[in-house]
């Protein structure tokens, strides 16, 4: 069942509403971004990084990490200055570019990662508090902090942002206190020896540090609450990255100059010892954990809100899309997020979950880079960002994100990617339809153009396959034609179904509606095809016009499939249309169906053959393709040949065996002796137990109508029979027999 999601309010073209009086650049983007960047790793792991890889190595790690973040920020800025980024941040960007399935596949893990990140930060806060006040209960502190953080988000995003100003002030005080501090006491010999044993390699240290620069999405996740997202997101994000980079490049110099490597590795709170006012570092640690928790509790429900409003979540969760007040606060989503976080805090440890969460964030960054790169590479007229980024920078960012993921934890990377793939397949199976376009059509158009430009005028025998154009009338009445044509394509050739309506003119809207209905009806039966509905005063005239004009470049239907005429009075007109198709160098395949048996049990296929020349090669190809299809795979293929006298039967059999051996098709061979009998009698007797018969037709000539009338009469009591007329100058023998086999 397909679902269409538009969610437009009257008088608005926007899919997801935004706050009327939104937040500015400093409060809405810079503040949450810089507070997420300047986090726990800076306070508790920066000394460890310097101790393990030295000052130069640390500066290289900071520069490499920030470079990946900077490239991602450039991609985000390009997308943000091309479209109005609404509630949902990264999810909104990806879904509007790569489609709702890709957006949902990223959005759901992104929500889970942010929801559980609230627990990670509050657990970190609780551990630091308990280390100073050991009389407190760790679990109670964590649960209380989580509820308090959620309470801020429930009141208002503005209130939460104002709270972050105080937190940022605390972090600033802690940094100033550290800058004006002094050296730490040297480590004792035992500590030095232990530190040397614990020393880690460059890439492991890089992997530990990298999450410190992954806070750039904090501002993007608040996009629905921003007054001017197009301006605020790039300005606030780049400012946060720049300030964070300056701080991260300064602190290692001070750390390396004030303590030896052993002390830096052994003591996570080394910055507290160096600071002019040691307790200021505690204020910074607490502020960093709380600010990150606030950023996550603000962002996660808004991603959930966007997912619900777009119909990505199941229908029974649509209530999560509600927003309250002028700020459109997702209070229900915030309560659910709080419940998820409280559950994680209660169980106490997220050591196994944390690496996977990091993968989800990096996956989001990678897909954002890929999105911007594809948009720029396609150069779509609709993609006109104010901030232009060359596609190579975006793709470089995507490669960087993927590389870092594997460096951090290869197993967690695989788990994250599999989880994303499962969600994508689930959303694809629901056949969600949206009111916005996406870049996928542009990708396919680019690939189609590249392919069309490379198709040669001359057909290559090695790669030949039928591209049928089927004249069905109403497909439901002649579904056997559709089924037959689909079977010989094996989902490789291009199948087109056409209905010719007898009328002077039919409105374009009605034609498009009919084509859509036919396409969707056949898709439910597993048949992929193109559909063309057209009109003409005379159906045969309409068929001739369509065959002559239909196609694109060198890619045109090479095989015309029709049902046999049911009106003997129209034999002349029917014969002329066959001749017309033949003159247009098309293969003609006519299915004369047995109304009672149709395709019978699909167990026996008879091919009446006269050699590789003429129709013979095409007969064998079509029979082989049909037998290779799912519905005919158990059928027995019988090749039948008629000779006049017994004397020639043995030589005919040897030649037939030799040819069948060279064309590598498994079949039973049967040489029949006419002995004065008419062919129609031999046919009726020998193929009476067949489920389908293949026969060739003579080339149209002066008396073709009379010839066809006789065939038409002779088929009346036979099983369903397929009449085949190969195109002029065909080389179907080359398709069947490789050139080296002719020697």
C-alpha positions in Angstrom: 0.0 0.0 0.0 1.4 3.4 -1.0 1.3 6.4 1.3 1.5 10.0 0.2 2.7 12.6 2.7 2.4 16.3 2.0 1.3 17.8 5.3 0.9 21.3 3.8 -1.1 23.8 5.7 -3.5 25.9 3.7 -1.8 28.8 2.0 1.7 27.4 2.5 4.0 25.5 0.3 6.2 24.4 3.2 6.1 20.8 4.3 7.1 21.3 7.9 6.4 24.5 9.8 9.0 26.7 11.5 8.9 29.1 14.4 7.4 32.5 13.6 9.9 34.3 15.9 13.0 32.1 15.6 16.4 32.1 17.3 19.3 34.0 16.0 22.7 32.8 14.8 24.5 33.2 18.2 21.9 31.5 20.3 20.5 29.0 17.8 23.6 27.8 16.1 26.9 29.0 17.5 26.2 28.4 21.1 24.9 24.8 20.9 27.6 23.9 18.3 30.6 25.3 20.3 29.3 23.8 23.5 29.0 20.4 21.9 32.5 20.7 20.4 34.1 21.9 23.7 33.1 18.8 25.5 34.2 16.0 27.8 37.0 14.8 25.6 38.7 18.2 25.8 38.8 18.1 29.6 39.3 14.4 30.2 41.2 13.1 27.2 43.2 16.0 25.6 46.2 15.5 28.0 46.1 11.7 27.2 46.2 12.5 23.5 49.3 14.8 23.9 51.0 12.3 26.1 50.6 9.5 23.6 51.4 11.1 20.3 53.3 14.3 21.4 52.7 17.9 20.5 53.2 17.6 16.7 51.1 14.4 16.5 48.3 16.1 18.4 48.3 19.2 16.1 48.1 16.9 13.1 45.2 15.0 14.7 43.3 18.2 15.5 43.9 19.5 11.9 42.8 16.3 10.2 39.7 15.9 12.4 38.7 19.6 11.9 39.3 19.3 8.2 36.7 16.5 7.9 34.3 18.5 10.0 35.0 21.6 7.9 34.3 19.7 4.7 31.0 18.4 6.1 30.1 21.9 7.3 30.7 23.2 3.7 28.3 20.6 2.4 25.7 21.4 5.0 26.1 25.1 4.1 25.6 24.4 0.4 22.4 22.5 1.1 21.2 25.1 3.7 21.7 28.0 1.3 19.8 26.2 -1.5 16.7 25.2 0.5 14.8 26.3 3.6 16.0 23.9 6.2 13.1 23.0 8.4 12.6 21.0 11.6 14.7 17.8 11.5 18.0 19.3 10.5 20.1 16.6 8.8 17.1 14.3 8.2 15.3 17.1 6.5 18.3 17.9 4.2 18.9 14.3 3.2 15.2 13.4 2.7 14.6 16.4 0.4 17.7 15.6 -1.7 18.2 11.8 -1.8 14.5 10.8 -1.1 12.4 9.9 1.9 13.8 6.4 2.2 17.4 7.6 2.5 16.4 10.4 4.8 14.4 8.0 7.0 17.3 5.4 7.0 19.5 8.2 8.4 16.9 10.0 10.5 15.8 7.1 12.6 19.4 6.1 13.7 20.2 9.8 14.1 17.2 10.2 16.6 18.3 7.1 18.5 21.9 8.3 18.7 20.8 11.7 20.0 18.3 10.3 22.5 20.9 7.9 23.9 23.5 10.7 23.8 21.5 12.4 26.5 22.1 9.4 28.7 25.8 9.4 27.8 26.3 13.0 28.9 24.2 12.8 32.0 26.0 9.6 33.0 29.3 11.4 32.5 28.1 14.3 34.6 27.0 12.0 37.4 30.4 10.3 37.4 32.2 13.6 37.8 29.8 14.8 40.5 30.1 11.5 42.5 34.0 11.7 42.2 33.8 15.0 44.1 30.9 14.1 46.4 31.3 10.4 46.9 28.4 10.4 49.4 25.9 10.9 46.5 24.3 8.0 44.7 25.4 7.8 41.1 22.1 6.5 39.7 20.0 9.1 41.5 22.2 12.0 40.3 22.0 10.7 36.7 18.2 10.3 36.7 17.7 13.6 38.3 20.0 15.4 35.9 18.2 13.8 32.9 14.8 14.9 34.2 16.1 18.4 34.8 17.6 18.7 31.3 14.4 17.4 29.7 12.4 19.9 31.8 14.4 22.8 30.3 13.6 21.5 26.8 9.9 21.1 27.7 9.6 24.7 28.9 11.1 26.3 25.8 14.0 26.1 23.4 14.7 29.7 24.3 14.9 28.9 28.0 17.3 26.1 27.3 19.4 28.3 25.1 19.6 30.9 27.9 20.7 28.2 30.3 23.5 27.3 27.8 24.8 30.9 28.0 25.6 30.3 31.7 27.2 27.0 30.8 29.3 28.6 28.1 30.4 31.3 30.7 31.5 28.5 33.0 33.5 26.9 30.2 35.1 30.2 29.3 36.1 30.7 33.0 37.6 27.3 33.1 39.7 27.9 30.0 40.9 31.2 31.2 41.8 29.6 34.5 43.8 26.9 32.7 45.6 29.4 30.4 46.8 31.5 33.5 47.7 28.3 35.4 51.1 26.7 35.9 53.0 23.4 35.4 51.9 20.2 37.1 54.1 18.1 39.4 56.3 15.6 37.6 55.3 12.0 37.6 57.0 9.4 39.8 59.1 6.6 38.2 56.3 4.0 38.7 53.8 6.3 36.8 56.3 6.8 34.0 56.8 3.1 33.5 53.1 2.4 33.6 52.4 5.2 31.1 55.0 3.8 28.7 53.2 0.4 28.8 49.8 2.1 28.2 51.0 4.2 25.2 48.7 3.9 22.2 49.3 4.4 18.4 48.4 7.4 16.3 45.2 6.1 14.7 43.8 4.8 17.9 44.4 8.2 19.5 42.9 9.8 16.5 39.8 7.7 16.8 39.4 8.6 20.5 39.8 12.3 19.8 37.6 12.6 16.7 34.2 12.8 18.5 35.4 16.0 20.0 34.8 17.8 16.7 31.5 16.3 15.8 29.2 18.9 17.3 28.4 20.8 14.1 24.9 19.2 13.9 23.8 20.8 17.1 22.9 24.0 15.3 21.4 22.3 12.3 19.1 20.2 14.5 17.6 23.5 15.8 16.9 24.6 12.2 13.1 24.6 12.8 13.5 27.1 15.6 15.8 29.5 13.7 14.7 32.9 12.5 16.8 32.6 9.3 18.3 29.1 8.9 19.8 29.9 5.5 22.0 32.6 7.1 22.4 31.3 10.6 23.5 27.7 9.8 26.6 28.5 7.7 27.6 31.5 9.8 27.1 29.9 13.2 28.6 26.6 12.2 31.8 28.0 10.6 32.3 30.3 13.5 32.0 27.4 16.0 34.4 25.3 14.0 36.9 28.2 13.8 36.7 29.0 17.5 37.0 25.3 18.4 40.0 24.9 16.1 41.8 27.8 17.7 41.2 26.5 21.2 42.2 22.9 20.2 45.4 24.1 18.6 46.3 26.2 21.7 45.6 23.8 24.5 48.1 21.1 23.4 50.9 23.7 23.4 50.2 24.5 27.1 49.7 20.8 28.0 53.0 19.7 26.4 54.9 22.6 28.1 53.5 22.1 31.6 53.6 18.3 32.1 55.6 15.2 31.0 54.0 12.5 28.9 53.5 10.1 31.8 51.5 12.6 33.8 49.4 13.5 30.8 48.6 9.9 30.1 48.0 8.8 33.7 45.9 11.7 35.0 42.6 12.4 33.3 42.1 15.5 35.5 45.6 16.9 34.7 44.0 20.2 33.6 42.6 20.7 37.1 46.2 20.5 38.5 47.5 23.0 36.0 44.6 25.5 36.3 45.0 28.8 38.3 41.7 27.9 40.0 41.3 24.1 39.8 37.6 23.9 40.6 37.0 26.0 37.5 37.9 22.9 35.5 35.1 21.0 37.3 32.7 23.7 36.4 33.9 23.3 32.8 33.4 19.5 32.8 30.0 19.8 34.3 29.1 22.6 31.9 30.3 20.6 28.9 28.3 17.5 29.9 25.2 19.4 30.7 25.4 21.6 27.5 25.8 18.5 25.3 22.9 16.8 27.1 20.8 20.0 26.5 21.8 20.1 22.8 20.8 16.4 22.4 17.5 16.8 24.2 16.6 19.8 22.0 17.7 18.1 18.7 16.4 14.5 19.1 12.6 15.3 19.5 12.7 17.6 16.5 14.2 14.9 14.4 11.4 12.6 15.7 8.9 15.3 15.0 10.0 15.6 11.3 10.0 11.8 10.9 6.4 11.6 12.2 5.2 14.5 10.1 6.6 13.0 6.9 5.0 9.6 7.6 8.3 7.8 8.0 7.2 6.5 11.3 4.3 4.0 11.4 0.8 5.6 11.5 0.3 4.8 15.2 3.2 7.1 16.0 1.9 10.1 14.1 1.2 11.9 17.4 4.9 12.4 17.8 4.7 15.0 15.0 2.7 17.4 17.2 4.2 20.8 18.2 2.9 23.2 20.9 3.1 26.9 21.2 4.5 29.5 18.9 7.9 27.7 19.0 6.2 24.4 17.8 7.9 22.6 20.8 7.6 18.8 20.4 6.7 18.1 24.0 5.4 14.6 23.4 8.6 13.7 21.5 10.7 15.3 24.3 8.9 13.1 26.9 9.6 10.0 24.8 13.2 11.0 24.4 13.5 11.5 28.2 12.0 8.1 28.8 14.6 6.5 26.4 17.4 8.4 28.2 16.2 7.5 31.7 16.0 3.8 30.8 19.7 4.0 29.6 20.8 5.9 32.6 19.1 3.4 35.0 21.0 0.5 33.5 24.1 2.5 34.0 26.5 1.5 31.1 26.5 2.3 27.5 30.1 1.1 26.7 28.8 -1.3 24.0 26.3 1.2 22.5 28.6 4.3 22.4 30.8 3.2 19.4 27.7 2.5 17.4 26.2 5.9 18.3 29.4 7.5 17.0 29.0 5.5 13.8 25.5 6.9 13.3 26.7 10.5 13.6 29.5 9.9 11.2 27.2 8.1 8.8 25.0 11.2 8.8 28.0 13.4 8.0 29.0 11.1 5.2 25.6 11.0 3.6 25.3 14.8 3.9 28.6 15.1 2.1 27.5 12.6 -0.5 24.2 14.5 -1.0 25.9 17.9 -1.6 28.5 16.2 -3.9 25.8 14.5 -6.0 23.7 17.7 -6.3 26.7 19.7 -7.5 28.0 17.0 -9.8 24.6 16.7 -11.5 24.5 20.5 -11.8 20.7 20.4 -11.6 19.0 23.7 -12.5 17.1 23.6 -9.3 20.2 23.4 -7.1 21.4 27.0 -6.8 23.1 27.4 -3.4 24.3 30.8 -2.4 27.4 29.1 -0.9 29.0 27.1 -3.8 31.1 24.1 -3.0 32.9 22.1 -5.6 31.7 18.5 -5.7 35.2 17.1 -5.1 35.3 18.7 -1.6 32.0 17.1 -0.6 33.0 13.7 -1.9 36.4 14.0 -0.1 34.4 14.7 3.1 32.3 11.6 2.5 35.4 9.4 2.0 37.0 11.0 5.1 33.9 10.1 7.2 33.9 6.5 6.0 37.6 6.1 6.7 37.3 7.5 10.2 34.4 5.2 10.9 36.5 2.1 10.1 39.5 3.5 12.1 37.3 4.0 15.2 35.7 0.6 15.2 35.2 -1.6 12.1 32.7 -3.9 13.8 30.6 -0.9 15.0 30.8 0.5 11.5 29.4 -2.6 9.9 26.6 -2.8 12.6 25.6 0.8 11.9 25.6 0.4 8.1 23.6 -2.8 8.3 21.1 -1.1 10.6 20.7 1.8 8.1 20.3 -0.6 5.2 17.6 -2.5 7.0 15.6 0.7 7.7 16.1 1.8 4.1 14.7 -1.6 2.8 11.8 -1.4 5.2 10.9 2.2 4.1 11.3 1.2 0.4 8.9 -1.7 1.0 6.2 0.7 2.3 6.4 2.6 -1.0 6.2 6.0 0.6 5.4 8.8 -1.8 6.2 12.5 -1.1 5.1 15.9 -2.3 8.7 16.9 -3.0 11.2 15.8 -5.6 14.7 14.4 -4.9 18.0 14.0 -6.6 17.5 10.3 -7.5 15.7 11.2 -10.8 18.7 13.4 -11.7 21.1 10.6 -11.0 19.1 8.2 -13.3 18.8 10.8 -16.0 22.6 11.3 -16.0 23.2 7.6 -16.2 20.6 7.2 -19.0 22.1 10.0 -21.0 25.6 8.5 -20.6 24.3 5.1 -21.7 22.3 6.5 -24.7 25.3 8.4 -26.0 27.4 5.2 -26.0 24.9 2.9 -27.7 26.1 2.1 -31.2 23.9 2.4 -34.2 24.8 -1.2 -35.2 23.4 -3.8 -32.8 26.0 -6.0 -31.1 25.0 -9.7 -31.5 26.8 -10.6 -28.2 24.5 -8.3 -26.2 21.3 -8.5 -28.2 18.0 -9.0 -26.3 14.4 -8.3 -27.1 13.0 -4.9 -26.1 9.3 -5.6 -26.7 6.5 -3.1 -27.5 3.3 -4.9 -26.6 -0.1 -3.8 -28.0 -2.4 -5.0 -25.3 -5.5 -2.9 -25.5 -6.7 -3.2 -21.9 -3.9 -5.2 -20.2 -6.4 -6.9 -17.9 -8.1 -8.5 -20.9 -5.0 -9.6 -22.6 -2.7 -10.2 -19.6 -1.2 -13.3 -21.3 0.5 -11.0 -23.8 2.0 -8.9 -21.0 3.1 -12.1 -19.2 4.7 -13.6 -22.3 6.6 -10.4 -23.2 7.8 -10.0 -19.6 9.0 -13.6 -19.6 11.2 -13.1 -22.7 12.8 -10.0 -21.2 13.9 -11.7 -18.0 13.8 -8.3 -16.4 16.7 -7.2 -18.6 15.1 -5.9 -21.7 12.9 -2.7 -21.8 9.3 -3.7 -21.9 6.7 -1.2 -23.1 2.9 -1.7 -23.0 0.7 0.3 -25.3 -3.0 0.9 -25.6 -4.4 2.6 -28.7 -7.7 4.3 -27.9 -10.0 4.7 -30.9 -10.7 8.5 -30.7 -9.7 11.7 -32.5 -8.3 13.2 -29.3 -8.1 12.4 -25.6 -7.0 14.9 -22.9 -3.4 14.6 -21.9 -4.4 14.4 -18.2 -6.6 11.4 -18.9 -3.8 9.6 -20.8 -1.3 10.2 -17.9 -3.9 8.9 -15.4 -4.5 5.8 -17.4 -0.8 5.1 -17.8 -0.3 5.5 -14.1 -3.1 3.1 -13.2 -1.8 0.5 -15.7 1.8 0.9 -14.4 0.8 0.6 -10.7 -1.5 -2.4 -11.4 1.2 -4.3 -13.2 3.8 -3.4 -10.5 1.7 -5.2 -7.9 2.1 -8.3 -10.1 5.8 -7.9 -10.2 6.0 -6.6 -13.8 8.2 -3.6 -14.5 7.4 -1.8 -17.7 6.9 1.5 -19.5 3.4 2.4 -20.5 2.2 4.5 -23.4 -1.5 5.3 -24.0 -2.3 7.1 -27.2 -5.3 7.8 -29.4 -6.0 7.6 -33.1 -9.2 7.5 -35.3 -8.0 4.1 -36.7 -6.2 1.7 -34.3 -3.9 0.3 -37.0 -2.9 3.8 -38.0 -2.1 4.6 -34.3 0.0 1.5 -34.0 2.0 2.3 -37.1 2.6 5.9 -36.0 3.7 4.7 -32.5 6.2 2.1 -33.8 7.7 4.6 -36.2 8.1 7.4 -33.6 8.5 5.6 -30.2 12.0 5.4 -28.7 15.0 7.5 -27.7 18.0 7.8 -29.9 19.2 4.3 -30.8 17.1 2.7 -28.0 13.9 1.7 -29.7 11.6 -1.4 -29.3 13.0 -4.1 -31.6 10.2 -6.6 -31.1 6.5 -5.9 -31.6 4.2 -8.3 -29.7 0.5 -8.5 -30.6 -2.4 -10.7 -30.1 -3.9 -12.4 -33.2 -6.9 -10.6 -34.7 -10.3 -12.0 -33.6 -12.1 -10.4 -36.6 -11.6 -12.1 -39.9 -13.0 -9.0 -41.7 -9.9 -7.1 -40.5 -7.3 -9.7 -41.9 -6.3 -7.3 -44.7 -5.6 -4.4 -42.4 -3.9 -6.7 -39.9 -1.7 -8.1 -42.6 -0.7 -4.6 -43.8 0.3 -3.6 -40.2 2.5 -6.7 -40.0 4.1 -5.7 -43.3 4.5 -2.1 -42.1 6.4 -3.3 -38.9 8.6 -5.6 -41.0 9.5 -2.7 -43.3 10.5 -0.7 -40.2 13.0 -3.5 -39.4 11.2 -4.7 -36.3 10.7 -8.3 -35.2 7.0 -9.2 -35.2 5.6 -11.7 -32.7 1.9 -12.7 -32.8 0.4 -14.7 -30.0 -2.6 -16.8 -31.1 -4.1 -17.9 -27.8 -6.1 -21.0 -27.1 -8.9 -19.4 -25.1 -9.5 -22.6 -23.1 -6.0 -23.7 -22.2 -4.0 -20.5 -22.7 -0.5 -21.6 -21.6 -1.7 -24.9 -20.2 0.6 -26.5 -17.6 3.7 -24.7 -19.0 5.5 -28.0 -19.3 6.2 -28.4 -23.1 7.4 -25.9 -25.6 7.5 -26.9 -29.3 9.6 -25.0 -31.8 9.0 -25.8 -35.5 12.3 -25.0 -37.1 13.7 -24.7 -40.5 17.3 -23.7 -39.8 19.3 -20.8 -38.5 18.5 -18.6 -41.5 15.4 -16.5 -41.6 13.2 -16.8 -38.6 15.0 -19.8 -37.2 17.5 -17.9 -35.1 14.9 -15.7 -33.5 12.6 -18.7 -32.8 15.4 -20.4 -30.8 16.3 -17.2 -28.9 12.7 -16.5 -27.9 12.2 -20.1 -26.8 15.4 -20.2 -24.8 14.6 -16.9 -23.1 11.1 -18.1 -22.3 12.4 -21.4 -20.8 14.8 -19.4 -18.7 12.0 -17.4 -17.1 10.6 -18.2 -13.6 7.2 -19.5 -14.8 8.6 -21.7 -17.6 11.8 -23.0 -16.0 10.6 -26.6 -15.7 9.3 -26.8 -19.3 10.7 -29.3 -21.8 11.9 -27.7 -25.1 11.3 -29.8 -28.2 12.8 -28.9 -31.6 10.8 -30.3 -34.5 11.8 -30.4 -38.1 9.9 -31.8 -41.2 11.6 -33.4 -44.2 9.8 -34.7 -47.3 11.4 -38.2 -47.6 12.9 -40.7 -45.3 16.2 -40.6 -47.2 17.0 -37.2 -46.0 15.9 -37.8 -42.4 19.2 -39.1 -41.1 21.3 -36.3 -42.5 18.8 -33.7 -41.3 19.0 -35.1 -37.7 22.9 -35.1 -37.8 22.9 -31.4 -39.0 20.3 -30.5 -36.4 22.2 -32.2 -33.6 25.4 -30.4 -34.7 23.7 -27.0 -34.7 21.9 -27.5 -31.4 25.3 -28.5 -29.9 26.9 -25.4 -31.2 24.2 -23.1 -29.9 24.3 -24.7 -26.5 20.6 -25.1 -25.9 19.2 -28.2 -24.2 16.4 -29.6 -26.1 14.8 -32.8 -27.5 15.2 -33.2 -31.2 12.6 -34.7 -33.5 12.8 -35.0 -37.3 9.4 -35.8 -38.9 8.8 -37.3 -42.3 6.0 -35.7 -44.2 5.3 -38.7 -46.4 2.8 -36.7 -48.5 1.0 -35.2 -45.5 0.2 -31.5 -45.3 2.1 -29.5 -42.7 -1.0 -28.5 -40.9 -1.9 -32.1 -40.2 1.6 -32.9 -39.0 1.6 -29.9 -36.8 -1.8 -30.7 -35.3 -0.8 -34.3 -34.6 2.7 -33.8 -33.3 2.1 -30.7 -31.1 -1.3 -31.6 -29.7 0.2 -32.2 -26.2 2.3 -29.0 -26.2 1.5 -26.0 -24.0 3.1 -23.5 -26.4 4.1 -23.6 -30.0 6.7 -21.4 -31.8 6.4 -21.1 -35.6 7.9 -18.8 -38.2 6.0 -16.7 -40.8 6.9 -16.0 -44.4 8.1 -12.5 -45.3 5.2 -10.2 -46.4 4.7 -10.2 -50.1 1.9 -9.6 -52.7 -0.4 -12.3 -51.4 0.5 -12.0 -47.7 -3.1 -11.4 -46.6 -4.2 -14.7 -48.1 -1.2 -16.5 -46.6 -2.0 -15.1 -43.2 -5.7 -15.9 -43.5 -4.7 -19.6 -44.1 -2.4 -19.6 -41.1 -5.1 -18.0 -38.9 -7.6 -20.7 -39.8 -5.1 -23.5 -39.3 -4.3 -22.4 -35.7 -7.9 -22.5 -34.5 -7.8 -25.8 -32.6 -4.1 -25.8 -31.7 -2.5 -24.9 -28.3 -1.4 -21.3 -27.9 0.9 -20.6 -30.8 3.5 -17.8 -31.2 4.1 -16.7 -34.8 7.5 -15.1 -35.4 8.7 -12.9 -38.2 12.3 -11.8 -37.9 13.4 -8.3 -38.9 15.1 -7.7 -42.2 18.8 -8.2 -42.4 18.8 -10.0 -39.0 21.9 -11.7 -37.6 20.2 -13.9 -35.0 22.4 -16.8 -36.0 25.3 -14.8 -34.7 23.5 -14.3 -31.4 23.2 -18.0 -31.1 26.6 -19.2 -32.5 29.9 -17.6 -31.5 32.2 -16.8 -34.4 34.9 -19.2 -33.1 32.4 -22.0 -33.2 31.9 -21.6 -37.0 35.5 -22.7 -37.8 
